[in-house]
Amino acid sequence: MPIFHGSVTQIPCLSTCSSVLVPQTEFYDVLRRSARSSTVVRRIKESESSVKTDMVAALQACCLAACLGVNAARPDDSVPLYKQRGAPINQRVDDLLSRMTIEEKITQTYAPYGGNPMTVVDKFINTSVGELAFTICPDTFEDGTGTLSGPAARLAWRNKIQHLIVENSRLGIPVSFSNEALHSSVAGGTVFPEPVSQGTTWDPELVEEIASAIATEARSMGINLAFSPVINMWVDSRFGRLQEGFSENPTLTSAYARAAAKGFQGDQPMGEWAYFNASKVVALAKHYAAYGAAAGGLNGGPAEMSERTLREFYLKPWKAFAAAGGKGAMTAHNTVLNQPCHANPYLVNDIFRKEFGFGDGIIISDCNDIPALISFRVAADMPHAAAKGILGGVDWDLQCGSQSAYTNLSNALAAGLVNESVIETSARRSLMLKFAVGLFDNPYTPANGYTTLNSLQNQQLALRAAEEGVVLLKNDRNVLPLSSSTGLKIAVVGPNGGGTDAQANYLGSYTQWNASTVKVLTVYDALVAHFAKTDATASVQFSPGAAISSYDVSLIPAAVELAKSSDVTVVVVGDDLSSSSEWGDRDSLDLPGSQLPLLAAVVNLSTPCIVVHIGGRTATFGPNNALLDQVDAFMAAFRPGQMGGVAIVNLITGITSPSGKLAQNWIRSAGQSMSGAGPWLQWRVGKWVANTRGTPDPDGRYYDAYKSGFTSAQDGSTVRSDPLFRFGQGLTYTNFTFTNLLATTTGNPQSPARATVTVKNVGARNGTVVVQIYAEDPVMDHVRPWKRLIAFQRVTLAAGEAQPVSLDLTADELEFYDDDMKLRIVPGTYTISAGEDSFNAGYLTTSLVL
């Protein structure tokens, strides 16, 4: 009988051989193929109870025949190699490509987005197509017995499209289905916090869990390719898509890139394709590269920087993603090094594919960016654009609407602009993906897959993520958590406090939210539910008080009257999906609409005032942010997802304690964008860090002041230019001390040093702190950042508990690019600091000699 060893099965042999090792996942399939092709093995019985015994006998006989020189286990020649389940992916692809026409190869580079499903099927029914967006599947479906709707209908359409193409195309090549999966998979799926909120958790393990949950939901709906994670670093708060990214910091974003790659894909080798687990999807990271550094904070603006800055900061997460086995990427709209990213062989082929090891991963353009090469004036016409794109390493042309470039590849080929081997390389990558995710072996998805969406387990994960991501930035007189006294009268005011319009603002963009199946409680809803369970004498009332998309001040008086008659006022402000989203770039960061007048009216009352900000970017609060100075407590929840309202109430009432930390500097005004205050990782450039006139940080960094203006009300007075809140900052309901910082060398080239610090919870409540380690580089030939994050770790401690925390200082974090663009660690003395944010880390330092 077989002996099972983890993932392999050991079969005793009947000859002089000792045994045969067979991958356990392929055990039955290999035997069935052997039984069909061998003349020395009897037919396997259909009964599953007898199949196992017969399979063992078959393998023993095959082993004996092999030892006698008989090729007994050779697959049936009538079954093409590309159709043989479990065969090496490269061999299957080679076999299939040898059978394909040039037209069939070219259509593997098409990625139509949207359109009528039957029109698309009719177009590609003979040749198949590379990739389709899942949004092509309508939400109603006639199955002959009735009408399906929602996820059931979309899944039925997905299987119908796949069936028509597989059964009618000459070679039966299946279609890859993709979907946006930034923080949710499909309509009806769990809506987790958007990445801007995931980033403030400082918890890569949590991000991995979220990605894994999204992958499972997506795969249950027949989606095998996730447009996620976004690993751009958004360094300009005016950019409307800031909410899609994790952080402005390369170390933090790189950690999330690795975590997301593993969560979506499982363990995958670097640079090559391997078979995926059936619950995993290909992670397609966005947007390569430096998209978040767009000039002026405008979508698609050029990213102007030196190659060292590009590599050391903006490409660092991409290097981490490739090293983690990430298999997909989308090129960005913008130019880098004066070339469009979607026609940039040096950026894509030389750096990403070769140097970083992305290899034969799949790369797709963003919507219509290959045709846009004509607008960039780097291509003369559409065939020229198609050639530039595919030679630039872009395998799939994402065709939105009627525009298409790669449909001109045959003309480019005829004109000698590209050769067939280049087209075949992109077709190969498309096919590798399809074999790896099992589309050739299992092209269809079970019809009841949608029943797994938004499970209780995923809702609990979404709640935990929302709680970890909320950042408490102010808590004067310890007004939070709320008093436990009974009969509290609570006023909830502000447009994001309640109502159906606010629900979408908790979720953010790219959710495909299904309101009928995914319930979203606002702060008002959650407070009502909380006190219904804990204190029936409490009163919770809501008044919007303001509008986000218009300057409507007529609602303010009612909100003020409600606040006056209450014990505490919770003001929930922020933005909506028009003021902060893709194409939601702004020239001001002030709260939009009539929210500033509302806040001004409420903070002047004697009622304690707690402000909660729900939005996709950091905000400002009028001249000098004076309104924020008057509030008692301030929480930033960003886009907390479907469980955001519950999480905020759990934190306000003390059920849980805040642990979120800012993943970017919170600048004081739009005028600080790209200054010394933001991004925090900026180089030491200019006089503002060299003199002693400004406001110093504990580590000696100074900020020169801005002039506020020259009007009658502002006669050129100075305005602080340091951040309003700093990177890594965030309060909780207890206090921690850091002592005994040591930094020592290890002799390990991958982790040449280690930092150890003792952390103690000196408060009366349990709490979680993020230990943050920073480094200031030694004197060298090139200007370096003031200091940079090199390690971090979340630590939970009981009241009074102390714990030594040890963190590896890896070569990835200590090295930098020299003049030859080679990574190396500069010998010298590094100043290592530790703390719970980038500001206070300057108080505890030690030296490290490398």
N, C-alpha and C positions, 0 to 999 in steps of 0.2 A: 504493500500500500504506500501511497505518497507520504512524505514527511514534509510538513509545512514549516518554512523558516521565514517568518516575517512576510516579505513581499515576493518570495520565490518558493517554488515547490520542488522538492528533491524526489526524483522518480528512480527507484531501483532498476538497474539494467539487467537483462537476461544474458548479456554477453560478458566478455572480460572487462568491459568498462565498469566503473564503480557506480555511476549515477548520471542523471541528466538534470540540470537545473533549468526550470522554466519559470518566467515571471508569473506570479500567481494571478495577476489581473488578466493574463492572456491564456490561462490554463485551459479553460474549456474551448476557447476559440482555436487555439493551436491544434488541439486534438481533433476537433471537428474537421479542420482543413486537412490534417494528416489522414484521417479516416477516409475522406473523400478521394484522396490522391494515391494512397498506398494499396498495392495488391496483396500485401501480407497482413492487412488489418481488416478484421470483420466490421461490418456496418455497425455504427453506434446505435443502440436502441433508443427509441424516443422517450422511454420512461426515464425521468431524471434520477431515480434511485439506482438504475442499472447503468446510466451513462457514466457515472464516476468510475465504476469498476472497469467498464469497457475501455474508458479513456486511458486508464493506467495500463491495461493490457496492450492497448494500441501503442502507447509510448514505449513500452518495453520491447514490443516487436519492432518498432521503428528503430530503436536504439540497436537492437540486434542486427537488423538489416544494414544499418549504417556501418556497424563494425565489420560486417562481411563485405562491405563495398557496394551495397545496394542503396541507391538514392531513394529510399522509401518515403521520406517525409517531404519530398519536393512538392511545392504547391501545384495545384492543377493549372496547366498551361492555358486552359480555357478561361481562367479568371485573370484579368490584367493585374499586374503588380500594384497599380495605383488603387485598386479596389480591395486589396488584401489587408484586412484589419490588423493593426499591430506591426506591420512591416515598417522599417525605418523611414522616417518622413522624407529624408532627402531622396531615397530610392523611389518612393512613390511619386514624388514631384518630378523627378527625372523621367520616369516612365510616362506620366501624363503629358508633360511638355513635348515629348517626342511624338505624341499623337495629335497635338493641337495645330491648327492652322494659325497663320499670323493674325487673322481676324479674331479668332478666339483668344489669342494672347492679348491683343489690344483691349478687348472688352473686359479683361480682368483688371484693367487699370481704371475703369469707370466706377464712380461712386455717386450715382444720382441721389439727390436729396429731395424728397417730397414727390408730389405728382399723383396721378390716378394710378392705383396699383395694377389694374388690368392693362392700361396703356404701357406701363413699364414692362410688364410680363410679355406683352405682344412684341415689344421691341427686342427683348433679349431671349426669347423662348428657344431660339436655335443655338445661341452661342453661350448663354449664361452671362453673368455680369459679376464684377468684383465685389461690390458692397452696396447695401441698401440701408437707408435710415429706417428704423422701426416705425417712425412717425408716418410712413407710407401706409400703415395698416389702419383702416378706419375703425371707429368704435361701434359700428353695427355690422352684423353679418347674418345673412340668411342661410341656414343650414338644411333647408328642405322640410324641416319639422316646425320651424319657428324662427324667431329673431333673437340672436345673441346680442349683448351690448357690453360696453366697458371692456375690461381686461379679457373676458372670455371671447369677445368678438375680435379683438386685436390679435390674440393668439391664434384663433381660427384663420384669420387672414394670413398671418405669418406662415402657417403650415400650408395654406393653399398656394401662396406664391412660391414657396419652396418646392412643393409637389409639382406644380406646372413646369417649373424650370428644370428640376432634376429629371423628370420623366420625359421631357420633350427635347431638351438640348442633346446634341449629338453624343457628348461624352458624359452627360449626367453630372455636371459640375455644380455643386450647391452654391447658394448665395450666403455671404456673411451679412448678419444683421447687427447694426450698431444702434446705440442710443446715448443721449446725454445722461451721464451718471455722476454728476458733480457731487450731489448729496442725496440723490433719490434715483430710483431705477426707472420706473414707469408710472403712469397714472394708476393710483390705487396702492402704490408702494409706500413704504415708510419714508417720511421726509426728515432726514437728520439735519442737524445744524449745518449751515453753509460753511465752506472752508474757512472764511474769516473768523467764524466762531470756533471751529475745530482748532485753528491755529493758536487761539488763546488758552487752550487746555494745557499746552506744553506736554502732551501725552501721546507719543507716537504709537504706543500699543493700542490706545483707544482708536486712533485713526485707522490702524490695521483692522480692528474689529468692525468698524463702520464700513470700510471698503469690502470686507468679506461678506457682510450682510447684504450690501447693495449688489454684489456679484451674484449671490445666491438668488435674490429676487429677480435680477435681470435674466439669469440663465433659466429660471422657471418659466419665463415668458418667451424663450427662444432667442434671446439677445446674447451674442457671444463676444461683442466688442463694446467696451465702455469708453465713452469720451470723458476720461478722467484719469488721473488727477490733474488739476491746474497747478503747475509748479513754477509759475512766474512769480517774481517778487515785485509787488506793487509799491513803488517808492514815492508815488505822487498821489496824495489823497484826493485830488481832483478827478482822477480816473474813475469812471463809473463802474468798472469791473473789479475794483479792489476787493469786493466781497467774495470773488471767486477764488482768491488765493489765500494761502495760509499765513504768510508773513513777509515782511520786507527783508528779513535776515536770511543769509544763505545757509548758515549752520542749521537753523530751525527748519527751514524749508527742505533742506536735504534729508533731514531725519524723517519728515513727513513723506517725502518722495519714496524713500525706501519702504516705509511702512505701508503706503498705499499700494505700491507695486506688489508686495507680498500678499496683502489682503485681497486684492482683485484676482491675482494670478496664482497664488500659492508659490511654492518654491520652483523657480525656473532658472535654467542656466543662463549665464551671461553670453549674449551674442549669437545664440543658436536656438532653434525651436525644439521643444520636447512636448510630448502629449500632456494635455491639461486634465486636471480633475474635472469631472462633469459638473461641478458646482462653481467653477471658476470661469472668468472671462479675461480677454486680453485688455490690459490697461493701456489706453492711448492718451499719453500725457500731452498737455497743452501749455503754452503755445511756443514752439521753439523758433526764436529765442529772444530774450530781453524785451519781450512785449510790454512788461510793466514799466519800462523806463521811457515810454513814449514822450516825446517833446511836448510840453504844455499840458501833459495829462490827457491828451486827446487820442482816442482810439485809432490805432494804426499809425500814429506819428513816428517819425524816425527815432531810432535809438542811437544816439551819438555818444561814443565813448572810446577809450583806448582798448586795445585787445587785452591788455592785462586786466583791466576792470571787467571787461566782458567775461573773461575766463574765470577770474577769481571769485566773482560775485554771481553774475547772472547765469553762467553755465554750470556752476557748482551743483545745483540740484539735478541737472540733467546727467551729469557724470554719475551722481549717486543713483539715479533711476536706472541708468544703463547697467551699472554694476550690480543692482538688485535683480537683474533679469527682465527689466521692463521691455515690453515687446512692441509698443506702438507709440507714435508721436504725431502731432499736428504742427505744421509750420505756421509761423505767425504772419500777420498782415504786414508787418513793418519791415524796414530795411535795417540791416546790421552790417557794419563795415562798408556802407554805401551800396550794398546789394540787397534786393528783396530776399527774404528768408526762403521763399519758395522757388528761387532760382539761384542758389548760393552753394555751389559744390564744396567750397572750402569749409563753410559752416556745417553743412549737412554730411557730406561724404567723408571729408578728411578729419574733421574734429569729432563729430558725433558717431558716425558709423565705425571709423577706423580707430582713432585715438581713444575714444571713450568706450569702445567695445560694443556699441549698439548693433553692429553687424547687419544681419538680414532682417531686422525688425521692420515692421510696416510703417510707412510714413504717408500721411494724407495731407493735402492742402486744406486750408480753410476755405470757406465758401467763395467760389469764383476767383480765387487768388491767382490761378494760372492764367486765365484771360486778362487779369489785371496787369500782367507784365507788359501788355501793350500800353496801358496808361502810364506805367512807370517809364516807358520809352526805352526798355531794354529788349523788347521784341517788336518786330515790324508788323507781324500779322499772327493769326491764330496758329498755323503750323509751326511758326518760329517759337511762339510761346509754349506750345506743347513740347517741343524739343528742349527748350531751356528748362522747363519744369522737370521732365523726366531725367535729363542729364544732371540736374541739380539734386537728384536723389529722392524726388517725390514720386511715390508709387501709385497713389490714387488721386485722381482729380475729383474733388468734391464739387459736384455740379448742382448748383442751386438755381432753380428756375430753368430758363431756356439756355443759359450760357454754358458752354462746354468747350474745353480745350483739347482734351485727349481724344475726342472724336476726330481730331485732325492729325492723329499720329500716323495714319497711313499716308497722308499727304506729306508729312514731314519725312517719312521713310523714303518716299519716292523722290523727294527733293534732295536727299542725301544729308539732311540735317541731323539725322539720328540713324543708328543701325539696329538691326533686329535683335542683336544680343543685349542691347540696353533695354529694349521693350521686354525681352524674355526675362531679364533680371527682375523687373518689377512684377511681371506675371508670376514668377517663381515665389516672390515674397507673399503675394496674395494667396497663392495656393498653399504655401507652408502654413499660413495662419489657419486656413480652412481644415487642413489635415490635423493640425495640432489640437484644435478645439473639438475635433470629432465630427465635423459636419459631413464628411464623406461616409462615415460609419453610422452616424445617427442624425440624419438631416432634419428629423421632425421632433417636436416637443410635445410631451403629454398634454392632452387637452385640459386637464385639471390643474396645470401648473400654477395658474394664477391664485389658487386657494392658499398659497403660502405667503401671499403679500401682506405686509403690515402686521406681522405676528406680534403677540404679546411680548415675546422676547426682544424683538426689534424695537418695540415701543419703549421698553425699559432701557435698552441701550441708548435710544434717542434722548431719554430723560437724563440719564447719567452724563451724556455728552453735553447737553444743554447746561446742566448744573456746573460741570467743570469749566465750561467756556465763559460763563458770566464773570466779568471783572468788576470788583468793587474798588472804586477809585477815591471815594471820599466817604467818611463816616464820622462827622463831627459829633461830639458828645455821646458817641456810641448809640445813636438813635436806632441803629439796626443791631441785632434783630428787633422786631417790634415787641413792645411790651406784652407780657403774657396775661395782663389784666383783662377781665371780661368786659363785654359791652362796648368794645371799641367802635367808634364811628369813623369809617375810612372813606375818603373821597378818592376816586380814581378819575383823573382828568387827563386830557391829551388825546390826539387822534389815534395813537397806537395803543391806547388803553383798553379799548373794547370795540365791538361792532364787527360786522363781516368784512368791511374794507381793510381792517387792520390785520386780519388773519394772514393774508398773502404776504404782508410785510414781515411777519415772523419767519416765513419760509424762505424768501429770497427767490432768486432767478433759477431757471432750468429745473423746475420741479415737476411739471406736468401734474400738478396737484389735482386730485379727485376729491372734491369737497364732500361728496356723498359717502365716501368710504373711509376717508382719513379725517378724523376730528381734530380740530385745532382750538384749544382754549386760549383766549386772551388773558391778560393779567386780571382784568375784571372778572371774567368767567372763573378763573382759577381761585381768586380770593373768595368769591361767593361759595364755591364748592368746598374750599378749605374750612371756612367758618361754619358752614352748614354741618360739618362733621365735628368741629371742635368747640364752637361757642355760638349757640343759637341766638344769644342776645346781641351779638355783634351786628353792625349795619355796614353794608358795602353798597355804594351808589356810584354811578358813572355819568360823566358829562364830557363830551369830546372837547369842547372849549376852543378848538381851532381846526383849521384844515391844512393839509400838507401841500396840495396842488393848487391852492388859491389863497389869496390874502383876504380871508373872510374873518372879520373880527366880531361879527354879530353873536358868535357863540361864547365869547369870553365872559360876559356878565353872569350867565347861568353857572358856569364853572367856578367863578369866584364865590358866588353865594354858597355853592355846595362846599367849597373848601372852608369857608368861614365857619360853617356849622359842624365841622368834622374835627376829630382828634388828631388826625394825620392825613396828609395829602400825598398820594402817589401820582406823580406827573409822568406819563409815558409818552415820550416824544420820539422823533427820529425822521426817517424818510420812507418813501414808498418805492415801488418798482419803476416809476418814471424818473424820479430824482436820483436814484442810485441803482444803476444796472448797465448792461451793454447799451451804448449810445446815450448813457446818462451822465456824461462828463459835465462838470460844473466849474464855473469861475469863482464861486464863493462856497465856503464850507458852512456858512451859517444855517441854522435850522430853517428849512424851507417853509413857505406858506406864512400862516399867521401864528406860528408856534412861539416865536420870540416875544410878541406882545402878551400872549397867554402866560408864558413863564414869568415875565416881568410883573404881571398882575398878581400872580400867586405867591411869588417869593416874598413879596412885601407884607404878607399876612403874618399873624403870630402863629399860625398852625405849622407844626413841623412839616418840612417839605422834602420828599424823597423823589429824585429824578431817575428814571430808567430810560436809557437810550436804546431804541431798537432800530437798526439801520445798517446799511452795507459799508459805510465808511465812517471815519472819525468826523465829528462835527465841531463847529464853534458856536459861541453863545453871545454874539453881539460884540460891541466895542470892548476890547480888553478882557473879554469873557467875564465881565463883572457879574452877570446874572448867576454864573456858576459859583461864584464866591459866596453867594447868599443862600444856597441850598444846604440842607443838612447832610444829605447823603446822595451819592451819585454812583449808579451802576451802568456799565456798558454791556449790553447783551448781544449786540450786533444782529446776526440773523440766526436765532436760536432753534429754528425748526418747529415741528409740530408739537413738541412737548415743551416749548419755550415758556409759555405762560405758567405752566405748572412748576417748572424749574425756578423761575423768578420768584414765585410765591414761596416755594420751599426755602429759598435763600432769605427772603425778606422776613419770614416768620421764624427762622432759625432751625428748621427741620434739618437742613444741611448748611454747611459753612462754605463761603466763597473760597475758591482756589485758583481762579483764572488769573492769567498774567498777560499784559499787553504784548502782542507779537509785532508791534510797530510803535514808533513814537507817535504821540498825539500832538500834532502841531497846534500853535495858537491861532493861526490864520492861514488863509490860502497863500498869502505872501511869503510864508516860510517854506513853501514847497521846494524841495531840492536844495534847501539851505543846510546849515550846520545842525539845525534842529530836526531835519527830516530829509533823507533817511538818517537814522542814527549811525549807520555803518559808513557814512561818508568819510572820504579821505581828510587828512589834515591839510587843508588848502586855505591859504589866505590869512590875513591878519586876525581874523576873528578867533583863531585858536592860539595866536602867538602873543597877544598883549594881555594886560591885566585890568582892562577897563570894565569888562562885563561881569556877568554873574557866574561864579565858579561852581563846577561840580566838585565833589569830594576828591576826585583824582586829579584836580588841577586844570581841567578844561574850562576855558572861558568863552563866553558868547558876547560878541559886540551887539549893541542894541540897534533896533530899527528906529527910524523916525516915523511917527504915527501920521503925519500929514501936515499941511499948512493951510488949514481953514480957520475961520474965526473961533471954532470950538476946539481945534487941535493945532496949537501954535508950534508945531515942530517938536512936541514932547517925545521923549523916547519910549519905546515899547520893548519889553523883554523879547529876546530872540531864542531863548532856550525853550525846550518843549513844554507844553502844558502838562502832559504826563509822559513819563519816559518808558522806553522799551523795557519790558520785563516787569513793569510795576503792577501791583495788585494787592489789595488788603484782604484780610480775613478777620475772623472774630477772636483770634488769639494772637500771641506774639512769639517770635522766635529769635534766638541768638545764635551767632556763628562764631566759633572759636577754633583755635588749634589748626590753622591752615598750614598744610605741608604740601610741597610739590617735589617729587623725586623722579629720577630717571629709572627706566625699567630694562633697558637693553633690547627691547622688542622693537624692530623697525616699524611695525604697523601701529604700535602704541608706545612711542618712546618715553612717555612720562605718565605720571599718575598724580592726581590731586586728592587730598583727603582733608575733610573739614568736619568738625563736630557741630551738630545742629541740635538745639534744645528748644522744646516747646515750653515757654515760661509763663503761659497763660493758664486760664482755668477751663478751657474747652479743648477738645481734640481738634486737630487741624492738619491741613496739608500745605506744605511749602514746596516751592520749586527752587532747588539749589542751582545757582547759576555761577559758572566759572568763566572768567574773562582773562584775556591775555593782552599785554602791551608788548609789542615786538622790540627787539634790540635796535640799536642804531645800525642803519644799513644804507645802501646807495639809493634806495627808492623810498618815496613817501608812503607811509603805511597808515592804516586807520588809527584813530585815537586809541581805541581798544576794541576787541572783538570777542564775541561769544565763542567759546571752544568746547563747552560741555555743559550738560544740564541733567537734572533728574528730579522727578516728583518724589516727595517723601512725606508719609503720613505718620504723625506722632500723637500719642495720647498726651493729655495734660501732664506736664512735669517730666515727660520722657526725653532723654537725650540719646543721640545715635551718631556714631561716626559714619560719614558717607564718603565712599571712594569712587572716583570717576576717572576712567582712562582718558588721557589726552592723546588723541590719535594723530598720526601723520597727516591725514586729510585736513585736520584743523590747524596744524602748526605750520605746514609748508606754504610756500607762495611761488608764483611764477617769476622766473628770472628773465634776462633779456632774450634768451633763446626760447622762451615760452615752455620751459621745463620746470617741473615742480621740484623744489628742494627746501630743506629746513636750513635756515641761516644760523650758523653757530653764534652763540652769544648769550646774554642774560635777558631772560623774559620776566616781566613782572606779571605774576598771576594773582588775580583777585577773586574773592568769593562773596556772595551775598544773595539776597532774595529779589534784587532787581539791578539794573545796570547803573543806577545812581548810587545806591548804598554799597555796591560791591567795591567801591573805591576805598572804603574804610578798613578792609581786612585784606592785606596783601602779603605775598612772599616772593622770593626769587627762585627762578629755575634756570640752571645753566645747561645749555644743549650744545 
